[in-house]
């Protein structure tokens, strides 16, 4: 009778270690070398309470600046029920690194396909993008967390359409070019001399702040009442 060669109970052979993924190790090393310190955001303010306070101050004083500030909070989604997440989303949407992340991931995938005939996985592309841009995940300092955060965001972007980031549009303004001034933004260079209506948004407000155009407010978006849920 053949002897039983099974391993005795309670004893197991040594486990074969998982192979080290060279791609992720290289990306992590690059990330650690190039990582940028994230902006210290601290606790997010309660935008909803601030917007209510601003509207009350407008009622008391008649100062239009208070209503403009409340409208801006609303336009950026900062006057809702989740101020922390809203502030985080706005922060991500207004940093060059996060603005470039989806297109960089897509470009990395396409580049790999052109060179090797095989696309990178979304996780491999996310690792490369995180390393190159020095991205950090909210509330975490690890490379893996940053990769997973970007991978999930990319999947959402891919499903919903690549991000058209909120630009804080709060109504309409009428702008007139200032003689002798040439705005650096292409969209603002060819205004008719008599001026025209444009969106009251972040890009145009930057042009106005530099003095490249003169402006008057045409309309404001109507704010919801103080008691409304946003």
MOZI-V374151 format. One record per backbone hydrogen bond with DSSP energy under -0.5 kcal/mol. CO is the residue of the C=O (numbers start at 1). NH is the residue of the N-H. E is the energy in kcal/mol with one decimal. If there is no record, write none. Layout:
# MOZI-V374151
{{CO,NH,E} {CO,NH,E}}
This chain:
# MOZI-V374151
{{3,5,-0.7} {8,11,-1.8} {15,17,-0.6} {20,22,-0.9} {21,25,-2.1} {22,26,-2.4} {23,27,-2.2} {24,28,-2.6} {25,29,-2.1} {26,30,-2.1} {27,31,-2.6} {28,32,-2.5} {29,33,-1.5} {30,34,-2.1} {31,35,-1.7} {39,41,-0.9} {45,47,-1.3} {46,50,-2.0} {47,51,-2.7} {48,52,-2.1} {49,53,-2.5} {50,54,-2.6} {51,55,-2.1} {52,56,-1.9} {53,57,-2.3} {54,58,-2.1} {55,59,-2.1} {56,60,-2.0} {57,61,-2.9} {58,62,-2.7} {62,64,-0.6} {63,66,-1.2} {63,67,-0.8} {64,68,-2.3} {65,69,-2.2} {66,70,-2.0} {67,71,-2.4} {68,72,-2.3} {69,73,-2.1} {70,74,-1.9} {71,75,-2.6} {72,76,-1.9} {73,78,-2.7} {73,79,-0.6} {74,77,-1.4} {82,86,-2.5} {83,87,-2.6} {84,88,-2.0} {85,89,-2.5} {86,90,-2.4} {87,91,-2.4} {88,92,-2.5} {89,93,-2.4} {90,94,-0.7} {91,94,-0.9} {92,95,-1.1} {95,99,-2.5} {96,100,-1.8} {97,101,-0.7} {98,102,-0.6} {100,104,-2.1} {101,105,-2.5} {102,106,-2.2} {103,107,-2.4} {104,108,-2.6} {105,109,-2.0} {106,110,-2.4} {107,111,-2.6} {108,112,-2.1} {109,113,-1.9} {110,114,-2.4} {111,115,-2.0} {112,116,-2.7} {112,117,-0.5} {112,118,-0.8} {113,117,-2.0} {121,125,-2.5} {122,126,-2.2} {123,127,-2.3} {124,128,-1.8} {125,129,-2.4} {126,130,-2.9} {127,131,-2.0} {128,132,-2.4} {129,133,-2.6} {130,134,-1.5} {130,135,-1.3} {134,36,-0.7} {137,140,-1.4} {142,146,-1.6} {143,147,-2.4} {144,148,-2.5} {145,149,-2.3} {146,150,-2.2} {147,151,-2.6} {148,152,-2.3} {149,153,-2.0} {150,154,-2.7} {151,155,-2.0} {152,156,-1.8} {153,157,-2.8} {154,158,-3.0} {155,159,-1.7} {156,160,-2.8} {157,161,-1.8} {163,165,-0.7} {167,202,-3.2} {170,221,-1.9} {171,200,-2.6} {172,218,-2.6} {172,219,-2.0} {173,175,-0.6} {173,198,-2.9} {174,216,-1.9} {175,196,-2.0} {176,214,-2.8} {177,179,-0.5} {178,181,-2.1} {181,183,-0.5} {185,188,-1.4} {186,189,-1.5} {188,191,-0.5} {192,177,-0.6} {192,195,-2.1} {196,175,-2.5} {198,173,-2.6} {199,201,-1.7} {200,170,-2.6} {201,205,-2.4} {202,206,-1.9} {203,207,-1.5} {204,208,-2.3} {205,209,-2.5} {206,210,-1.3} {207,212,-1.8} {208,211,-1.6} {212,178,-1.9} {214,176,-2.4} {216,174,-3.2} {219,172,-1.3} {225,228,-1.5}}
